[in-house]
C-alpha cells in the first residue's frame, strides 16, 4: 500500500505510523474530570479532511439556512441555524439515520418537524433536538419505531404523552432542563431503555438545588437502565424499586427524607456497578440518615454528591478507594467531627467541594493529607474565618476557589506550600478581602505568598452570572 502526501511515498506499515502520529498531534484535550479525559478537540485540518470525505460518501451533511435543497441519500444530518424557509420535499431523506439540530436563531416549529418526519426518514435511530424552541412533541416522533436516541433537553416541552410507550427500541431519553415533572406509566414498556434523564439543576444563587420527576409505579422493571437522573424519592416504595436496577452506573435521587436513609442503603448495596451517585434531601434542613449497619460496597464509585445535613460523614464513604470527586452541600459538618481530616485519606480524591458543608470557624488541611487533590472549592461556609494549609498537604492542588465566605478577612495561610497551584479564585468575598488583594504591596508578606500563582481571580455573582477579573 502506498500513501502520498507525507513527504514522499511510504509503505503500509509506515503509512499507519504516520497516520497515528498525525492523529495524536491533532487531538487536543478540552475537558478532564476526576483526572480523566472527557472531551477532546480536533485540529482544523483533520476536521476538514473528515468533513470532505463524509460529504463525498454521503455519510454526513450540514444544512444551514442558506441551503435550497436536501442532500441525496445522506445518513447523518446536522441542521444548523435554519430560517423560516427551509428546503421543501423530503423524498431524498429515506436513508437518514440520525438528525442533530443546533445553533438555532429562529424557533424550530412543531409544524415543520411534523412535515419533516412524516415525509422523510422512516428508519431514524437518533433524533437530537437539544435546545430547540419546541412546546410539544409532534406525534410523528412516536411512529419512529427504530428510534434509539431521543434528546429533548433544554426544550420547552412540558408533557410526555402516553404514546412514548410505542418507542419499543428506545435506549436513550434525555428530558433534562425541561419543566417535565412526571412521566406516564407507559414509560415502563421501554424495556431496552439504558439512559433516562429528567429534571433540572440550579446554580450558585439557589444553592445548586436539584429538581427531579415523579416516577410511575414499576420503575424497577426497567432493568436495562444504566443511568437514572433525577428520580424523586417520594415514597419508600420508589427507593426499594431502585434496588432492582442492578445495571445502574449513574444514579441521581432527590427529595430523600430522613426515614428513607436505611432503605436507600439496602438498595445501594445491590448496585455494585455504580460509578456516580447523587443524593439530595427533600429540604435544606433535612438530615440524610446514611449511617447504618448496612454499608454499601461501591468499589467502582468515582463521583459522590451528598446534598443535605449530615450528622457525620458516613463510614462507608471512607472506604471508597476509587472516589475521585466528592461534593458535600448543606452538610453543616462541625469542627469537632474531624471530618475533613478523614476525607484527606481518600487515596484517589482529585476534586473536593464543600458548599455550605462546614460549620467551623477554622479549617486546617493537615500534613500528608489529600495527596492527589487537584481542585478544591469552598463555598458559603458562613462561619469560616481562616484557612491554613500545612506543609506536605494538598501537594498536587492546581485550583483553589473560595466563594461566599464573607467572614474571611485574610488569605489562606500556607499558600506558599502549594507549589503546583495554578489558579486561586476569590469570588463573592468580603469587600475588605477583595480590596486587600487588589492593593497588595509587592514587598508585603501576602504578595510573596501568592506571587508564584499564575492566575489570581476575583469576582461577584451578578444577574445570574459570575463577573470577575484576573489580577
DAUR-V544016 format. One record per helix or strand. SS is the DSSP state (A for helix, B for strand). FROM is the first residue (numbers start at 1). TO is the last residue. Records with the same first field share a line. If there is no record, write none. Layout:
SS = FROM-TO ; FROM-TO
This chain:
B = 3-3 ; 10-10 ; 27-33 ; 36-42 ; 60-63 ; 76-80 ; 98-102 ; 126-128 ; 149-151 ; 172-176 ; 182-182 ; 195-201 ; 210-211 ; 213-214 ; 227-232 ; 250-256 ; 276-281 ; 287-287 ; 303-307 ; 309-309 ; 325-329 ; 333-333 ; 351-355 ; 358-358 ; 362-365 ; 375-379 ; 386-389 ; 399-403 ; 413-413 ; 423-427 ; 455-462 ; 465-470
A = 12-26 ; 44-56 ; 91-93 ; 110-119 ; 139-143 ; 162-166 ; 185-189 ; 204-206 ; 219-221 ; 236-242 ; 258-268 ; 315-319 ; 335-337 ; 339-343 ; 415-417 ; 431-438 ; 445-450
